[in-house]
Amino acid sequence: MIMACLPELQPKPLCYTFSGLTEETLDVRLAARVAKVCGLDHHVLRIGTDFLENYGHYVDRTVFITDGCAGALSAHEIYFNAQARTLARIRLTGNFGSEILRNMSTFKAVKFSSALINKDFNELLASTVKKVLDNRVQSVTFSAFHEIPWNLFGTLAAGKSQLTFRTPYLDNEIVALAYRAPANSRQSPRSALRLINESHPGLSKIPTDRGLIWGKNDLSHIMRRLFAEVTFKLDYFHKEGLPQGLAIFEPIISSLSKVGLLDFHKFLSYRRWFRQQLSAYISDKLSNAYIQRVPYWNPHILNSIAAEHIYGKNNYIREIHTVLTLEAIERILIKGLRGP
């Protein structure tokens, strides 16, 4: 939508897409096509092995810079935006458009091992989470004044530490327009696709990464949409893991890479990194005597979740993220220490 409505500018803006070590995601491929149609240069900014080698440093910086609003699973944001700064000091993003205009939300409860948390604290935590999730307000109000500042601010703060951000979907006029939009228009991509077609017909011929394209409803479009949805779900299982108890099927999911059904959508492999390149870091952190003494963790579980995750018995990516992030918050923001 932004590219379709972008005015003629001098000097011309340039485009870039974040990607993994080697993956050629649909985002990368489609972004290159979009940039070409608009007559702009496109770059691919990749995560490197130096990020993994200095992962603890990036976790600490992320927690410090974002006041703890982002942590172990967002440590890549500073890394990527530092690369982007070498290309341009201002970053124009489409962040928050789905939340404001499309009624989409990532603010939801996630499954978490209750055994990891001290029993008394777990009861307080559960009641607090329920109260927050039950207190739903009008959808645009929730997106603009609850979800974005509560749940998504960390990503923005990490990026702003490296670049000047422009976030047009948070413009007051856009938010005001979202309040006036009929509910059904916020449930469908049709308005966005129509705007792209009317503003830049050339772009409307390029499908989105989920297979959406203006004016198409034939068999090929249905098959493209089905393929996109299936591969998106497979990528989610491959990168973030199957639900607890289904980990035995992970080798089957991983084997799909041989037939080209993986790495279309997601490129951040924290689950696999925690098991492989970062396994020593994870083990050291979760066995640290200081963390073991923190009263809200169950010390008997900390070591076991590290071992079970590393050896593939279970998927504890969320639990590990939480322990690493809260440890850094207490050490850096509360106690003012920077070392481990």
PyMOL commands that set and color helices and strands:
alter all, ss='L'
color gray80, all
select helices_A, chain A and resi 2-5+26-37+49-53+55-65+72-74+76-85+97-102+114-116+119-134+139-160+168-170+172-180+183-187+190-199+203-205+219-240+247-259+270-275+279-286+289-293+299-310+317-334
alter helices_A, ss='H'
color red, helices_A
select strands_A, chain A and resi 15-19+42-46+90-92+164-166
alter strands_A, ss='S'
color yellow, strands_A
deselect
rebuild
show_as cartoon
